Amino acid sequence: MVEDPPDPDDLALLEAAVEAAAGAGDAREFAVLARDEHARMVAGVSALVWGRCCELQAMWVDPPLRGRGTARALMAAAEAEARRRGCGVVLLQAYDLVAAGLYGRLGYETVAVVEGCPDGSARRWFRKVL
């Protein structure tokens, strides 16, 4: 049965079941956020840590802040927190149409690529050993 949209509680249960099967019961999330003078988030990165591995799940920088080192600062702070939590590696996936070249400049290596996902671009998985 296809459910569109799926119930958020069902999605949470599904995710919890997969994490439990993978032994990720000790998974902990964190975020590094930048806020403006009105406390509105203008940039940030979220991550999940488990098993000495940090998976960056999402990163965003508002367009007016791009090209000013904001992404570099966010990534450095996330990597520092991953180290503090005992991680030896950071993983992430990104789309070329959104962040072409950024992660390579930050010392990440491409470990997998799926061309044409989305159409006309590619989806990449990156790794950085800390």
N, C-alpha and C positions, 0 to 999 in steps of 0.2 A: 504494500500500500504506500503510495507516495503522498506525503503530507506537505502542503504548501500554503502557508508557512508552517514549519514544525513547531510544536509546543516547546518553549524554552526549558521547561522542566524535563522533558524527554531528552533534549540535547545535553543538559547537565548530567543526567543519569548515564547517557551513552558515554560521555567524556570521562566520567568517574569510573565506569566499568573498564574502559580501555586503560586508564591510568593505573587502576588496581592490578590489572592483568600484567602490565609492564613493570610493576613494582615501584610505581611512582607515588606511593602513598605519602611520602614525605615532601611532595612538591610544594614549593612556596613561591608566590608571585611577588614582584616588586615593580615599581615604576620610577623613572626619573622624569620630572616634569618642570617646565619653565612656564611661569605665569606673568601676565602683564600687571600693570598698576591697579587693575580692577579684579585681580585674582582669576582672570580667565586664562585657561590653559592655551598657550600659543605654540608649544612644542613639547614633545615627550617621546619616551620609549618605554614599552612594557616588556616584562620578561618573566619567565618561569624557570625556576632552579630545581633540579633534582638529580641525584646520582652523579655529583661533581660536574654536571653539565648545565649550562645556561642557554636557554632558547629565547632569543629576542623575538617577540611576537608581533609587535607593531611599532613603527616609528613615524612621526609626523613633525614637520616644521612648517609653520604658516609661511606662505610665500614672501611676505615682506622681510622675514628673518633669514631667508636663504642666502647663501653666499657670504655669510658673516661668521662662519665657524660654529654655528649653533649645533648642527648635526654632529660635528667632531666632538664638541663638548659633551653632548648627550651620550654619545657612544663611549667616550672615555669614562664618564661617571658610571655607566652601566657595567663596563668591564671592571672597574674598580670594585663595584659592589659584588660582581660575580666572583672576583678573587677573594674578597672578604668572606664570602660564603663558601669558600673552598673549591670553587670550580676550576677545572683545568682547560676547559674549552667553551667557546661561545659559538652557537649555531644560529642561522637565520635564513629566511627565504625572502627574496625581493623580486620585483618585476623590473626589467630593463627600462620600460617606458616611464617608470617613476624615479628610479635611483641609479641610472646607468653610470657605472664607474665609481660611485661613491665608496662602496665597501672595499673595493680593491685598493683605493687610495688610503684606506684606513687599516690596511694590512690583512684583510680577509682573503682567503683563497676560495675560488669557485670549486665545489666538489660535485655538482650536478647541474645540468641545464636541460630544460624542456623548451624547445623552440616552438613558436606558434601558440604559446599559452601566456597571455591572450593573443588572439590573431594579430599578426604583424609585429610581435615582440617576443620576449622569452621570459621564463621564470627560472631563477637561479637559486641554488642553495649554497650558502657560504659557511666557512668554518675559520675560526681563529683560535690557535692554541695560545693559551695565556702563559 
